[in-house]
Amino acid sequence: MSDYGIRGVSAADVYELREALLLRRRGGSPSVPGDEDPTACHLAAYRDEARVGIGSIHPEPMPDGSTADTWRLHGVAVDHGHRGVGVGALIVERCLEHAAEHGARAVWCLAPAGVFGFFERYGFQRMGDPIDDPEGPQYKLFAEIEPLRRSWSL
Ligand SMILES: CC(C)(COP(=O)(O)OP(=O)(O)OC[C@H]1O[C@@H](n2cnc3c(N)ncnc32)[C@H](O)[C@@H]1OP(=O)(O)O)[C@@H](O)C(=O)NCCC(=O)NCCS
């Protein structure tokens, strides 16, 4: 991991990897409305100045409509050749730290079944039925911030 660095970047800086790693079938715009929220956080992981991982978080109501200080973790992805060395974990932890510092009480995200295990490690739980998507079924995952803060000492 010492070869990798994580930096805050602009929304535009995460779009290329979002398209390449997360939107191969769906196409269309890589942006979501929350990207431009003034409190949004966009992170990129670098190795030798090459961008190899991304992740974003912004305030957004839960899919069920509740709005009590919920944030959405979005677009977490690591380039294939750089997976399994802790880059994704660092991105998620930094995003959650940011949301916690800005008063988030809960965080949700959409994820395919193949990455449940990754998010479950950090306390996320599945909610409801999957949403149909050209990229494959996307499941709603949810976590309250306080247990995360206790387990990570955020
Ligand atoms: C999910 C993803 C971001 C993980 O990134 P990564 O950099 O490989 O993850 P890390 O190396 O930080 O892994 C952290 C831990 O999670 C585990 N893990 C990683 N991917 C996992 C998966 N798919 N299922 C279960 N556990 C997983 C690792 O084994 C590691 O465990 P350890 O700490 O005991 O060694 C990456 O696989 C990816 O980009 N997937 C495609 C994009 C995607 O589906 N994103 C989610 C939608 S937002």
The ligand as an ORCA input file, in Angstrom:
! r2SCAN-3c Opt
* xyz 0 1
  C     -14.973     -3.898     -4.623
  C     -13.611     -3.274     -4.936
  C     -13.744     -1.749     -4.886
  C     -12.605     -3.737     -3.857
  O     -11.387     -3.023     -4.044
  P      -9.961     -3.628     -3.582
  O      -8.974     -2.552     -3.630
  O      -9.685     -4.882     -4.340
  O     -10.298     -4.031     -2.069
  P      -9.238     -4.146     -0.876
  O      -7.966     -4.712     -1.393
  O      -9.160     -2.850     -0.177
  O      -9.955     -5.211      0.038
  C     -10.234     -4.974      1.410
  C     -10.727     -6.286      1.996
  O     -11.955     -6.648      1.353
  C     -11.840     -7.953      0.767
  N     -12.538     -7.923     -0.516
  C     -12.211     -7.232     -1.617
  N     -13.110     -7.449     -2.592
  C     -14.025     -8.311     -2.080
  C     -15.197     -8.918     -2.599
  N     -15.615     -8.685     -3.855
  N     -15.890     -9.735     -1.782
  C     -15.477     -9.988     -0.515
  N     -14.373     -9.428      0.044
  C     -13.661     -8.610     -0.739
  C     -10.342     -8.167      0.566
  O     -10.033     -9.537      0.573
  C      -9.761     -7.445      1.760
  O      -9.784     -8.280      2.889
  P      -8.553     -8.341      3.939
  O      -8.495     -6.973      4.573
  O      -8.943     -9.408      4.895
  O      -7.339     -8.626      3.153
  C     -13.079     -3.737     -6.322
  O     -13.123     -5.135     -6.369
  C     -13.846     -3.183     -7.496
  O     -13.484     -2.127     -8.022
  N     -14.922     -3.874     -7.942
  C     -15.701     -3.447     -9.111
  C     -16.439     -2.160     -8.851
  C     -17.641     -2.330     -7.977
  O     -18.424     -3.250     -8.129
  N     -17.821     -1.384     -7.031
  C     -18.942     -1.371     -6.114
  C     -20.044     -0.494     -6.584
  S     -19.961      1.126     -5.872
*
